[in-house]
Every structure is written in C-alpha cells, then in structure tokens.
Amino acid sequence: QAWKINPDHHDNWNSTKSLIGYVIQQNVTKLDGEYGWGYFDFLMTGGQGCPGDYNNNQYLHCPGQTDDEYMTEFAVFAIA
C-alpha cells in the first residue's frame, strides 16, 4: 500500500522547486509504516498538454520545463 505524501505538482519549475523544498522540510521517513510507504508523487513525464487547438504530429505535448529541469526532477524523485 502506498499513499501520496506531497501537495499537487504541476509541470513548471516553480512547482518542482517548491516540492523539493517540501521534501527537505519534511522527515518523509516518518511517513512510512508497516505494510505501506509514503509515495512522492512528483514526476511529470509527459507534460500537461498544450493550451488551445494544438495538433502537431512532431510534438505530442508542450513540456513546461527544460530537459535539465526534468532531469533534476527525476533525480530528486529517485532519492526521495
């Protein structure tokens, strides 16, 4: 069993930075227990889509962060 331990995350760097700060402030190990663990629901792997009428066969989403920001997000997810 797992449960989400953080506020909602959005596909932009300010949201990512905010949640990194949240993890630093929380002692997330205390949120784990017998038969369950706290899950850091954090990754934005596909973007939130594009606003308006966007139909481009080359790109299926509009990423809200740079490649470096996504890599940072994944690294924090992996160690949190």
N, C-alpha and C positions, 0 to 999 in steps of 0.2 A: 504494500500500500504506500502511496506517495501523496503528498499534498503540497500545494504551491505556497512558497514562503515569502514572496515578494509582491509589491504592487504591480499593476499592469505595466508592460513595456511597449514602447512604440518605436517605429523604425526611424529614429533620428538620434544623433549623437548626444544631444542633451538628455534624452531619456536614458541612454546607455550609461552616461556618466553618473546620472542620479542613482541608478541601480547599483553601480559599482560602489558608490558611497554608502548605499544601504547595506550592502554585504559587509563592508568594512566596519560599520557601526554595530551590526548585529553579531551575536555569537551564534551562527547558524548551526553549530554542532549541538546546541541545546534543543534544537527543533527536531532532532531525530529521536526515535524511540524504538522500543522492541516491536518488531514486525512492521516497521514503517520508517520513512525518512522524508525530510523536507526536500522538495524539488525546486530548484532555482529555474523557474520558467522564464527564460531570458532570450533565447536565440531568435533572431529574425532572419530566416534563411531564404525567404522568397520575396521579401518586400510586401508592402500592403497594397500593391496595385497602383495604378495610375489614375489621377483625377480626370474626370471628363471622358470624352469618347476617344480612347487610345487604342488603336489597332495597328500594331507594327509587328510583323512576323519575326523581325530580328530580335526584339527585346520583349519579353512577356511580362515584365514588371518594371516599375520605376524604383530603383533602390534609393533608400533615404539616407544611406551612409556611404562613405568611401570604402574601398577594399581594405585599407588599413584599419578603419573603424570596425568593420565586420570581423577582421582577424583578431583585434583586441577583444571584442565581444566574445568570440569563441574561446579565446584563451582564458578569460575570466570564468566563463561557464565551465570549462574543463577542470579548473582548480577549485571552484567554489563548492 
